[in-house]
Amino acid sequence: IMVLELLLCLSFGCAAALKPTCLSAQLRKPGDYILGGLFPFGMDILNLTARSEPSLVVCERLYVDGLLWALGMKFAIDEINNSTSLLPGVKLGYDMYDTCFEPAVTLQPSLLFLTQNGTTGIGVLCNYSEYQPRVTAVIGPHKSDLCLLTAKLFSFFWIPQVSYRASSEKLSNTELYPTFYRTVPSDKSLVEAVVLLLTKFGWNWIATIGSDDEYGRGAHGQFLNVAENHSICIAFEGLIPTDLADPNAKHYLEYTIHLINRTKANIIVLFSHRLSAQALLEHSIRMGLGKKVWIGTETWLLSDIAASIPNIQSIGTVLGFIMKTSPVPGFQEYVADLFTSVQQEKFCQESRELNQLLNPGTLDAHCRQCDHVSLQDVSPSLSRAQVQAVHVAVYSVAHALHRALGCTQHECPRAPIRPWQLLQFLNTFPFEVNGQQFRFDQSHSTNTGYKLILWSWKNNTLEYLPVGDYGESLYINESQIEFHTEDSKEPTSECFTQCKPGQVRQIKGFHLCCYDCTDCPENTFWSAKDSSTCTPCLQHQWSPARSTRCYDRSERYLFWTEPLTIALLTLMSITMTVTCLAAVLFLKNLETPLVQASGGKLSLFALLTLLLLCLSCCLYIGKPSSNICMIQPMVYVLCLSGCFSTFFIKSLEITLVTEFPHCAPTFLHWVTQRRAWLLVALCLLPECLLCLGYLHLGPDYLVVDYKSLPTEVLLVCKTESWFAFALMHGYNGCLGSVCFLCTFMVQTSRKKYNFARGITFAFLIYFIVCIFFIALFVTLKTVLRSVAQIGTILVTSLGILVTYYIPKCYILVRKPHLNTVDYFQNSIEEEPEDSST
């Protein structure tokens, strides 16, 4: 019962989360001084290249990190407004807009911020000293190329702009961008840290890659200049595309991997944003680049790449530098409370009324997707959200405003402040946030240093393990670094070694004098006749790394003699024994009230189908064939349909008696007399037709897989038509859903036996098993797929036996005095079942 209540609570919680909220209304708020916000709420532009006129640009998907950064700004402003010492008596407001990662989108709200306060027009003046724009300062945007665009715009009007992510060294030019600030270090510090790391390990033969955008080109170019001064030899250098929709992008990525593979560089330095890095890593895995040491940066190290790329662990060791940040106290609780509040109509109405007080804008919704996102959607990102930089950016403006207004600890005068008046206080004074001191340096950056982290895998779960830090110098805890190489040792970067049998000589980079001795990879071998290349083995053969010959593959399937198979067969035997015992007991007591109320001979039919279902487990053991693959799903769904049809009839009977008592005398004989067998046949007929459709659309067939296992050939059944698969299993799911809905709310007197409860829990177990089965069936490709199918059959059968049949067997054996008509009859008189049924 507790499990049922939990599932119902989760169901209602999900239904509540699906209801649109007013989260987008929380991105604006009136105040005495307004801060503009530029955040990437959306991503994946729909119509940018197809535009033939300056129409609205639409983003397709929500970018959760961008939303959390925006909520970090809202949280900081709410903290400041509630503070009694920073800006007492003064309220900050905010107006946040989507950048969608695109300059064309970013420019629209930027121009809106420049409009004269109270209007939608930008004044053209000779002197802007008295000009009062809509906002006092701007927080964001996050990308360097967007900041290079907006920084010139805001610098012309002398409006302070504080970015929380842009790190391009170009933005350090205070002559070009006098009003641009950032709460992160510049790429210059990052490049110095990377070079020191390479020097520390003696890695002087590397490949370096940058994304073809402002961040990638800038950091990559600066790295090349610094690396040259530290005697680091570049085996390969290149840029990867950022527009992955470009037809040439895939070809260029493959070409890049091919060139890196030729150089055999063990160290790859990657300056890139998330999407480009993800595409490169996916291609490196697909093309078998092998295990390397990847040195990355925060832009992709902390993203969801690890969760979104299959077999990501095969890329090797991942090291990189991330900014030193601290968690913002209370932020996670604030977000959780906010998501609760935005579901309340009263709160939403107050928010909309409050927004009416803000100067009206001409742009569309600030965040189209935000009203359809729930706390569950953002929770994975919330736990690792890097919002301190946003938090500090807002506080830097607040402290400057505190000094510009001449505030005391108890009061702030409400005086008109022009944006340019804040700049002198941003330049010269340090400020404190949560006990930590911050100050903008001469290039208008804050340098809090970096942490060196390692991607560490624990039980297939990624952990960001700190292994060093960089401030004024680099510190590395080498004992904590576990290199994911063949021997778990630090890789070498030598130019020349004497090759041994099983190894071939490969030129590295564009330097003909340097080559490496590399082992022939798996499934290739070294031949003395051609010592310069590794010869691939034939398809039915394999070889270990650094081999001089190939070996024949052995077949792999679920053998009868495996310990796991024996355990499953033992469980199958137990299940079949319980089923047979229950059938014998029901047959012996066939004419008693309990068995008659349970369905009589229909119950025996259901137990027979369960017995056949358990026997079908043998189809998944032993060497498969195309015929066996074709039969497996049909036997499963037909046996299950036969069992479910009897529960369906019993559920209809319960529904008639409990919900439609006046109609029950008219229709009850359809589900309790001989006609019940007709209903069983009618329930089985659609499943039979679906099986015929399955045979027509394409049955499962045997696949000989040479790729999944390194030394064996895998014999596995493959699904030809997922549509037919879904229809066959979906029909049983529909039968189960009807039975569940007909019984889960039924209440009976304590003096009567509750048949509905057993049916409810039987199908609850079935639904839970189905969820796990679908997830495992779709993802598994080895013999574990057969194990999952057998487990699903046995758990489903045991669930039905334990919840429905065993309680009745217990009454028959241990409490026969309860086997009476009064205890098992329905709430209305019904004709006894004919002895022939």
SVG drawing of the C-alpha trace seen along z (x, -y; Angstrom):
<svg xmlns="http://www.w3.org/2000/svg" viewBox="-31 -68 97 100">
<polyline fill="none" stroke="black" stroke-width="0.4" points="0.0,0.0 2.9,-2.4 4.3,-1.7 1.0,-2.5 0.6,-5.7 4.2,-6.7 3.5,-6.1 0.2,-8.1 2.1,-11.0 4.7,-10.9 2.0,-10.8 0.3,-13.9 3.6,-15.6 4.4,-15.0 1.0,-16.2 1.6,-19.4 5.0,-19.9 3.4,-19.7 1.1,-22.6 2.6,-25.9 4.2,-28.1 5.0,-31.8 8.8,-31.3 9.3,-33.6 7.6,-36.4 10.4,-36.2 12.9,-37.5 11.7,-41.1 11.2,-43.1 10.8,-46.9 13.1,-48.8 14.8,-52.1 17.8,-51.1 17.4,-48.4 20.2,-45.9 20.0,-44.3 20.7,-40.7 21.9,-38.7 21.7,-35.0 21.5,-32.0 18.1,-30.6 17.7,-28.9 19.9,-27.1 19.7,-25.6 18.5,-28.4 15.6,-27.3 15.5,-29.9 18.7,-31.9 20.2,-30.8 16.8,-30.7 15.9,-34.3 15.4,-36.6 14.3,-39.5 15.0,-40.8 12.3,-38.6 12.2,-37.2 14.9,-34.5 13.5,-31.5 15.5,-29.1 14.4,-25.5 15.7,-24.1 16.1,-25.3 19.7,-25.7 19.4,-24.8 22.8,-26.3 21.7,-29.6 18.5,-29.6 20.4,-28.8 22.8,-31.7 19.8,-34.0 18.3,-32.7 21.7,-33.3 21.3,-37.0 17.8,-37.1 18.9,-35.4 21.8,-38.0 19.4,-40.9 16.8,-39.5 19.6,-39.1 20.8,-42.7 17.2,-44.0 16.7,-42.2 20.0,-43.4 19.9,-46.2 23.5,-47.4 24.4,-47.3 21.6,-49.3 19.2,-50.1 16.1,-51.8 16.9,-51.2 15.5,-48.5 17.3,-47.0 15.3,-45.8 16.2,-43.6 15.3,-42.9 16.7,-39.7 16.7,-38.5 17.8,-35.5 21.0,-35.6 20.4,-32.2 24.2,-32.0 23.8,-34.2 24.9,-37.8 21.7,-38.5 19.6,-37.7 21.9,-39.4 21.8,-42.7 18.1,-43.2 17.9,-43.4 21.2,-45.2 19.7,-48.0 16.6,-47.9 18.9,-48.5 20.2,-51.6 16.8,-53.2 16.1,-56.3 14.4,-55.5 10.6,-55.5 10.8,-55.3 11.7,-52.8 13.9,-55.2 17.7,-55.8 18.6,-59.4 21.2,-60.8 23.1,-63.4 26.5,-65.2 27.0,-64.7 25.7,-61.6 26.8,-62.7 23.2,-63.4 21.7,-60.6 19.7,-58.1 19.3,-54.7 16.8,-52.1 19.4,-50.2 22.1,-51.2 24.4,-48.3 24.4,-45.1 25.2,-41.6 26.5,-39.3 26.6,-37.9 28.5,-34.7 30.4,-34.1 33.4,-36.1 32.2,-36.7 28.9,-38.1 30.8,-40.4 33.1,-41.7 29.9,-42.8 28.1,-44.3 31.1,-45.7 31.7,-48.3 28.0,-49.2 27.9,-49.7 31.3,-51.4 30.1,-54.1 27.3,-55.0 29.7,-54.3 27.4,-51.7 29.1,-49.2 29.0,-45.7 30.1,-42.7 30.4,-39.3 30.4,-36.1 32.0,-33.8 33.7,-35.6 37.5,-35.0 38.9,-36.2 42.2,-38.1 40.9,-40.7 38.5,-41.9 41.4,-42.9 42.0,-45.9 40.6,-48.7 41.1,-51.3 38.7,-49.5 36.4,-48.3 36.6,-50.8 33.3,-49.8 33.7,-46.0 34.4,-44.0 34.4,-40.3 34.3,-38.1 36.5,-35.4 40.2,-35.3 41.3,-35.9 42.5,-33.2 46.1,-34.4 46.1,-33.0 44.5,-29.8 47.1,-29.3 49.9,-29.9 48.5,-27.2 48.2,-24.7 51.7,-25.3 53.0,-24.8 51.1,-21.5 52.7,-20.2 56.1,-21.3 55.6,-19.6 55.0,-16.2 57.5,-16.7 54.9,-16.5 56.5,-18.3 54.9,-16.5 51.2,-17.4 48.2,-18.2 46.3,-21.4 42.8,-22.2 40.5,-25.2 36.9,-25.8 36.4,-28.2 35.0,-31.0 36.3,-33.9 37.1,-31.9 38.7,-28.9 40.8,-31.0 41.9,-33.4 43.0,-30.8 44.4,-28.5 46.5,-31.2 47.8,-32.5 48.7,-28.9 50.8,-28.4 52.8,-31.6 53.4,-30.6 54.1,-27.0 56.8,-27.9 58.7,-29.8 58.6,-26.7 60.1,-24.2 56.8,-22.4 56.6,-20.9 53.2,-21.0 52.5,-17.7 49.2,-19.0 47.3,-22.3 43.8,-23.0 40.4,-24.5 37.1,-22.6 33.8,-24.0 31.2,-25.5 28.4,-25.3 27.7,-21.5 24.8,-21.9 27.2,-22.7 27.5,-19.7 31.3,-20.0 31.5,-19.9 31.4,-16.1 34.1,-15.7 36.4,-18.3 36.0,-16.6 36.9,-13.2 39.8,-14.8 41.0,-16.3 40.8,-13.0 42.6,-11.3 45.5,-13.8 45.8,-13.5 45.7,-9.7 48.6,-9.9 50.7,-12.0 50.1,-9.5 50.2,-12.4 49.3,-11.2 48.4,-14.7 45.6,-16.7 44.9,-20.3 41.3,-21.3 40.1,-24.9 36.5,-24.7 32.9,-25.2 30.7,-22.3 29.0,-21.4 32.2,-21.5 34.1,-19.5 31.2,-17.0 31.3,-16.5 35.1,-16.0 35.0,-13.5 32.2,-11.6 34.1,-11.3 37.3,-10.3 35.4,-7.4 33.7,-6.3 36.9,-6.4 38.9,-4.6 41.4,-7.4 42.3,-5.5 43.1,-6.5 44.8,-9.9 45.4,-12.6 42.9,-15.3 43.6,-18.7 40.5,-20.8 38.9,-23.9 35.8,-24.6 33.7,-25.4 33.4,-21.6 34.9,-19.8 31.9,-20.6 29.2,-20.2 27.0,-17.2 29.3,-15.7 30.1,-12.7 26.4,-11.8 25.6,-12.4 28.4,-10.5 28.3,-6.7 31.5,-5.0 33.1,-8.3 35.5,-6.5 37.3,-5.1 38.8,-8.5 41.4,-8.1 42.5,-10.5 40.8,-13.9 42.6,-16.7 41.8,-20.4 41.5,-23.7 38.4,-25.1 37.9,-28.4 38.1,-28.3 34.6,-28.9 32.6,-28.4 29.0,-27.3 26.6,-30.2 25.0,-29.6 21.2,-29.2 21.0,-29.2 19.8,-25.6 17.1,-26.1 16.1,-29.4 15.6,-27.7 13.6,-24.9 11.3,-27.4 11.0,-29.5 9.8,-26.5 7.3,-25.8 6.0,-29.4 5.7,-29.7 3.1,-26.9 0.8,-29.0 -1.7,-31.2 -1.7,-33.9 2.1,-34.3 2.0,-34.4 -0.7,-37.0 1.3,-39.2 4.4,-38.8 2.5,-39.8 1.1,-42.9 4.5,-43.8 6.0,-43.5 3.4,-46.0 5.2,-48.7 8.4,-48.1 9.0,-50.1 7.3,-48.1 9.6,-46.5 9.1,-45.8 10.6,-42.3 8.8,-39.0 8.9,-36.6 12.1,-36.7 12.3,-32.9 9.8,-31.0 10.6,-27.6 10.9,-28.6 7.2,-28.2 7.3,-24.5 10.3,-23.5 10.2,-21.8 12.5,-21.5 13.2,-17.9 14.4,-19.2 17.1,-21.5 18.0,-19.4 21.0,-17.5 22.5,-20.8 21.6,-22.6 23.9,-20.4 26.9,-21.4 25.8,-24.9 28.7,-27.5 26.7,-30.6 29.3,-32.3 30.6,-34.4 27.1,-35.7 26.6,-36.3 29.8,-38.3 29.0,-40.3 25.8,-41.5 27.4,-42.4 30.2,-44.3 27.6,-46.6 25.7,-46.9 28.9,-47.9 29.7,-50.5 26.2,-51.8 26.5,-51.9 29.6,-54.2 28.1,-56.3 25.0,-57.0 27.0,-57.7 25.2,-55.1 25.7,-54.6 25.2,-51.4 21.6,-52.4 20.4,-54.5 20.9,-55.2 19.6,-58.4 17.5,-57.9 19.5,-60.1 19.6,-59.9 22.7,-58.0 24.1,-57.9 25.7,-54.6 29.1,-56.1 29.3,-57.3 29.7,-53.7 32.9,-53.1 35.3,-54.8 34.1,-52.7 34.3,-49.5 37.9,-50.4 39.4,-51.3 37.6,-49.7 37.6,-46.0 34.4,-44.5 33.4,-41.5 30.9,-38.7 30.1,-36.0 33.3,-36.7 35.6,-36.5 37.4,-39.6 37.3,-40.5 38.8,-43.2 39.0,-44.1 42.6,-44.3 44.0,-46.7 42.5,-44.6 39.1,-44.7 39.2,-41.0 39.2,-39.1 41.7,-36.3 40.7,-33.9 42.9,-31.1 42.2,-27.7 41.7,-24.2 43.2,-21.2 40.7,-18.4 40.7,-14.9 37.7,-13.0 37.5,-10.1 35.2,-7.2 33.7,-5.3 31.3,-2.5 30.6,-4.2 29.8,-7.5 31.9,-10.6 33.5,-12.5 35.5,-15.7 38.6,-14.9 40.7,-17.9 44.4,-17.0 46.0,-20.5 45.6,-24.2 47.1,-27.2 47.4,-30.7 50.8,-32.3 52.3,-28.9 51.2,-25.4 50.7,-22.6 49.9,-19.0 49.2,-16.1 50.6,-13.4 49.7,-10.5 46.0,-11.2 46.3,-11.1 45.4,-7.7 46.2,-7.6 43.8,-5.6 46.4,-3.9 47.2,-0.3 49.6,-0.1 48.0,-2.9 51.3,-4.8 52.1,-8.3 52.3,-8.3 55.5,-9.2 56.2,-11.8 59.5,-10.6 60.4,-11.3 62.4,-8.2 62.5,-4.6 63.6,-1.2 60.5,0.6 59.9,4.3 57.9,7.1 54.2,6.2 55.0,2.5 55.1,0.2 56.9,-3.1 54.6,-6.2 55.7,-9.7 54.3,-12.3 52.9,-15.5 54.6,-17.3 58.1,-16.6 59.5,-13.8 62.4,-13.3 60.1,-12.3 58.3,-9.0 56.8,-6.8 56.7,-3.0 53.1,-2.1 51.6,1.3 49.4,2.8 45.9,2.3 43.5,5.1 42.3,7.1 45.5,6.2 48.8,8.0 52.4,7.2 54.0,9.0 57.7,9.1 56.8,8.9 55.4,5.4 56.8,4.0 55.6,0.4 51.9,1.1 49.6,3.3 47.6,5.8 43.9,6.1 42.7,9.6 39.9,11.2 36.3,10.6 36.1,14.0 39.4,13.6 40.8,11.4 44.1,10.5 45.3,8.7 47.3,5.5 50.9,5.9 50.3,9.3 52.2,11.1 49.3,13.4 45.4,13.6 43.2,16.2 39.8,17.5 36.8,16.1 34.6,18.3 30.8,18.1 29.1,16.3 25.6,16.7 23.8,17.7 25.1,21.2 23.2,23.8 26.2,24.5 26.8,20.9 26.3,20.2 23.9,17.4 21.9,19.7 21.7,22.4 20.5,19.8 17.8,18.6 16.7,22.2 16.5,22.9 14.3,19.8 12.2,21.0 11.7,24.4 10.6,22.9 8.1,20.6 6.8,23.5 6.5,25.7 4.5,23.0 2.3,22.6 1.6,26.3 0.8,26.6 -1.6,23.7 -3.3,25.3 -3.6,28.6 -5.0,26.9 -7.5,24.9 -8.5,28.0 -9.1,30.0 -11.3,27.2 -12.9,26.2 -16.5,26.2 -15.7,24.2 -16.8,20.6 -13.2,19.3 -12.3,20.9 -15.6,20.1 -15.3,16.5 -11.8,16.4 -13.0,17.4 -13.3,21.1 -11.8,22.8 -10.6,19.4 -8.1,19.4 -6.8,22.8 -6.5,21.3 -4.5,18.4 -2.2,20.7 -1.7,22.8 -0.6,19.7 1.8,18.7 3.3,22.2 3.8,21.9 5.3,18.4 7.8,19.8 8.7,22.6 9.4,20.1 12.5,19.0 14.2,22.0 13.9,20.3 16.4,17.7 19.1,20.2 21.4,22.0 22.5,21.2 19.9,19.0 18.6,19.2 16.4,17.0 13.3,19.2 13.9,19.0 14.4,15.3 11.1,15.0 9.2,17.2 10.5,15.6 8.4,12.4 5.2,14.1 5.2,16.8 5.8,14.1 3.0,11.8 0.5,14.5 1.0,16.2 0.8,12.9 -2.3,11.9 -4.0,15.2 -3.3,14.6 -4.3,10.9 -7.6,11.7 -8.8,13.7 -7.8,10.7 -9.6,8.4 -12.8,10.4 -12.5,10.4 -11.8,6.7 -15.0,6.1 -17.0,8.2 -15.6,6.1 -16.4,2.9 -20.0,3.9 -20.6,4.9 -19.0,1.9 -19.6,-0.9 -22.7,0.0 -24.8,2.2 -28.1,1.4 -26.7,2.7 -24.9,5.6 -27.8,8.1 -28.1,7.5 -24.4,7.8 -22.9,9.9 -23.6,13.2 -21.3,12.0 -18.3,12.2 -19.3,15.1 -21.0,17.7 -19.8,19.5 -19.7,16.3 -16.6,15.3 -14.7,17.7 -15.9,15.8 -14.4,12.6 -11.1,14.5 -11.1,15.4 -11.9,11.8 -9.0,10.5 -6.6,13.0 -7.7,12.2 -6.1,8.7 -2.9,10.0 -2.9,12.8 -3.6,10.3 -0.7,8.1 1.6,11.2 0.6,11.7 1.4,8.1 4.7,8.6 5.5,11.5 4.6,9.3 6.5,6.2 9.6,8.1 10.2,10.6 13.3,10.6 16.2,12.3 19.7,13.6 22.6,11.2 26.2,12.3 28.0,9.4 31.8,9.2 32.1,5.8 30.6,5.9 33.0,8.4 36.8,8.2 37.6,11.9 34.2,13.6 31.5,13.4 28.1,12.6 25.0,14.4 22.1,12.2 18.5,11.6 17.8,8.2 14.5,6.4 13.6,5.7 10.4,3.6 10.2,1.6 6.8,0.5 5.5,4.1 7.4,4.7 5.6,1.7 2.2,2.8 2.5,6.3 3.7,5.3 1.6,2.2 -1.6,4.3 -0.7,6.2 0.0,2.8 -3.4,1.6 -5.1,4.7 -3.0,4.2 -4.0,0.5 -7.7,1.3 -7.4,4.0 -5.4,1.6 -7.9,-1.3 -10.9,0.9 -9.5,2.2 -7.1,-0.2 -9.8,-2.3 -12.2,0.5 -13.1,0.7 -14.8,3.7 -16.1,4.6 -13.8,6.3 -16.2,9.2 -15.7,9.7 -12.6,10.9 -11.0,8.1 -10.2,9.6 -9.4,6.1 -6.3,5.7 -4.5,8.7 -5.2,7.6 -4.0,4.1 -0.7,5.2 -0.1,7.8 -0.3,5.2 1.6,2.6 4.5,5.1 4.0,5.7 4.3,2.0 7.4,1.6 9.0,4.6 8.1,3.3 9.9,0.0 13.1,1.8 12.6,4.3 12.2,1.6 15.3,-0.3 17.4,2.8 16.1,4.4 16.8,1.3 20.3,0.7 21.8,4.1 23.4,6.0 25.2,8.8 24.0,12.1 22.7,9.9 19.8,9.1 18.6,12.7 19.1,12.6 17.0,9.5 14.2,11.1 14.2,14.3 14.3,12.1 11.3,10.1 9.3,13.3 10.1,14.8 9.5,11.6 6.2,11.0 5.1,14.6 6.2,14.5 4.5,11.1 1.1,12.5 1.5,15.7 2.5,13.9 -0.1,11.1 -3.1,13.0 -2.9,16.8 -0.8,17.6 -3.1,15.6 -6.0,17.7 -4.0,20.9 -3.2,19.9 -6.9,19.7 -7.6,23.0 -4.9,24.8 -4.7,22.9 -8.1,21.2 -10.7,23.4 -13.4,22.1 -13.3,18.8 -14.1,20.6 -17.7,19.8 -20.3,18.1 -20.8,15.3 -17.1,14.4 -16.5,14.5 -19.9,13.5 -20.4,10.1 -22.5,7.4 -25.5,8.6 -26.8,12.0 -25.4,13.7 -26.1,17.0 -23.7,19.8 -21.3,20.8 -22.5,23.7 -20.5,26.8 -19.6,27.2 -17.7,23.9"/>
</svg>
